[in-house]
């Protein structure tokens, strides 16, 4: 029974995530994007990135379901593969595409590719140096493997970026609500309404007469 539930979970969840990825991509797409963003290869890669990020949220329930009755999945190997691919995406492919996309379309493709490649190599070297230096600098008697450290390093960077991006919205939300409350439309008395109605009607008749 557990194996059947696990099998359904492994098949159904990615399908729902794919549907959600397609919806998010369609919702946030814009007709004024660069031609590079309108290519099917770019669209497919974007949908894959959204789907790839969503699947990480289901590792914990998958691990629990697999541990009940020995589901038979080698989740440690799966985690290693997933986070290795995630590291390559975060530190190579995504920066490269971002650097390429942010350059002007008036520049030749060769110059854009060369500039993006130079920036992504510099970025990757900085990340590798920081990662390796912090790994050997913080190693102790109970240090984990480098693979585990890479996973933790990516998680820390992700939460760090999430803190500064979503934090702005959460901090600004109460002030926006307070501002909207004080500037909300307020009811007026019937006599005042009739006066404003007469003024607007006179202005309308004046405009129509011209």
C-alpha positions in Angstrom: 0.0 0.0 0.0 2.8 2.3 0.9 4.6 1.6 -2.4 1.4 2.5 -4.3 1.1 5.8 -2.5 4.7 6.5 -3.1 4.4 5.7 -6.8 1.3 7.9 -7.1 3.1 10.7 -5.2 6.2 10.5 -7.5 4.0 10.6 -10.7 1.2 13.0 -9.7 3.1 15.7 -7.9 5.5 16.5 -10.9 2.4 16.7 -13.1 0.7 19.3 -10.9 4.0 21.2 -10.6 4.3 21.3 -14.3 0.8 22.7 -14.6 1.6 25.3 -12.0 4.9 26.2 -13.8 3.0 26.7 -17.1 0.5 28.9 -15.4 3.2 31.0 -13.6 5.1 31.4 -16.9 2.0 32.4 -18.8 0.9 34.8 -16.1 4.2 36.7 -15.8 5.1 36.7 -19.5 5.0 40.0 -21.3 4.6 40.8 -25.0 7.3 43.5 -24.9 10.1 41.1 -23.9 13.3 40.8 -26.0 13.3 38.4 -28.9 15.7 36.2 -26.9 12.9 35.7 -24.3 10.4 34.8 -26.9 12.3 31.9 -28.3 10.9 28.4 -27.5 14.2 27.2 -26.1 14.2 30.1 -23.6 10.6 29.5 -22.7 11.2 25.8 -22.2 14.3 26.5 -20.0 12.3 29.0 -17.9 9.5 26.6 -17.3 12.0 23.9 -16.4 13.6 26.2 -13.9 10.3 27.0 -12.2 9.4 23.3 -12.1 12.9 22.3 -10.9 12.6 24.8 -8.0 9.1 23.5 -7.1 10.1 19.9 -6.8 12.5 20.6 -4.0 9.5 21.4 -1.7 8.3 17.8 -1.9 11.6 16.1 -0.9 10.6 16.0 2.8 7.2 14.3 2.3 8.8 12.0 -0.2 11.5 11.1 2.3 8.9 10.3 4.9 6.8 8.2 2.5 9.9 6.3 1.3 11.1 5.6 4.9 7.7 3.9 5.8 8.0 0.3 4.8 11.3 0.8 2.9 10.1 2.4 -0.3 13.3 1.4 -2.1 14.2 4.9 -3.5 17.9 6.0 -3.0 17.0 9.5 -1.9 20.5 10.4 -0.8 21.7 9.8 -4.4 18.6 11.8 -5.6 19.5 14.7 -3.3 23.1 14.7 -4.5 22.1 14.8 -8.2 19.4 17.4 -7.6 21.6 19.8 -5.6 24.6 19.3 -7.9 22.4 20.3 -10.9 21.0 23.2 -8.8 24.5 24.5 -8.1 25.3 24.5 -11.8 22.1 26.3 -12.6 22.6 28.9 -9.8 26.3 29.6 -10.4 26.7 29.1 -14.2 23.5 28.9 -16.3 21.3 31.5 -14.6 24.0 34.2 -14.3 25.0 33.6 -17.9 21.5 34.0 -19.2 20.9 37.0 -16.9 24.1 38.8 -18.1 23.2 38.0 -21.7 19.6 39.2 -21.4 20.5 42.4 -19.6 22.8 43.6 -22.4 21.3 45.7 -25.2 19.9 44.0 -28.3 21.7 46.6 -30.5 25.0 44.9 -29.6 26.0 41.9 -31.7 25.4 38.4 -30.4 29.1 37.7 -30.3 29.9 40.7 -28.1 26.9 39.8 -25.8 28.1 36.2 -25.5 31.6 37.3 -24.8 30.6 39.8 -22.1 28.2 37.3 -20.5 30.9 34.6 -20.5 33.5 36.8 -18.9 31.0 37.9 -16.2 29.8 34.4 -15.4 33.4 33.1 -15.2 34.3 35.9 -12.8 31.2 35.2 -10.7 31.7 31.4 -10.6 35.4 31.9 -9.5 34.3 34.2 -6.7 31.7 31.7 -5.5 34.1 28.7 -5.8 36.8 30.5 -3.9 34.4 31.6 -1.1 32.8 28.1 -0.9 36.1 26.2 -0.8 37.7 28.7 1.7 34.8 28.6 4.0 34.6 24.8 3.8 38.2 24.3 4.8 38.1 27.2 7.2 35.1 25.8 9.2 36.1 22.1 9.1 36.2 20.4 12.4 36.3 16.8 13.6 32.7 16.3 12.8 32.7 18.0 9.4 30.4 16.8 6.7 31.3 15.9 3.2 31.9 18.6 0.6 28.6 17.7 -1.1 26.6 18.2 2.1 28.4 21.5 2.5 27.5 22.7 -1.0 23.9 21.9 -0.2 24.0 23.9 3.0 25.9 26.8 1.2 23.2 27.0 -1.5 20.5 27.0 1.2 22.1 29.8 3.2 22.6 31.9 0.1 19.0 31.2 -1.0 17.5 32.2 2.4 19.8 35.3 2.5 18.5 36.5 -0.8 14.9 35.6 0.2 15.3 37.6 3.4 16.2 40.8 1.5 13.7 40.4 -1.3 10.6 39.3 0.5 11.4 41.3 3.6 10.9 44.6 1.7 7.4 43.6 0.8 6.4 42.4 4.3 7.8 45.6 5.8 6.0 47.8 3.3 2.7 46.0 3.5 1.5 47.5 6.9 2.4 51.0 5.9 0.6 50.6 2.6 -2.5 49.4 4.4 -2.4 52.3 6.9 -2.0 54.7 4.0 -4.9 53.2 2.2 -7.0 53.3 5.3 -6.5 57.1 5.9 -7.0 57.9 2.2 -10.1 55.6 1.8 -13.2 57.1 0.3 -15.4 58.6 3.0 -19.2 58.9 2.9 -20.7 62.4 2.6 -24.0 63.8 3.7 -26.9 64.0 1.2 -26.9 67.8 1.1 -23.2 67.9 0.2 -23.8 65.2 -2.4 -26.5 67.3 -4.0 -24.2 70.3 -4.2 -21.4 68.3 -5.8 -23.9 66.7 -8.2 -25.2 70.1 -9.3 -21.6 71.4 -9.8 -20.7 68.4 -11.9 -24.0 68.6 -13.9 -23.4 72.3 -14.7 -19.8 71.6 -15.8 -21.1 68.7 -18.0 -23.8 70.9 -19.6 -21.2 73.6 -20.2 -18.8 71.2 -21.9 -21.6 69.7 -24.1 -22.8 73.2 -25.2 -19.3 74.0 -26.6 
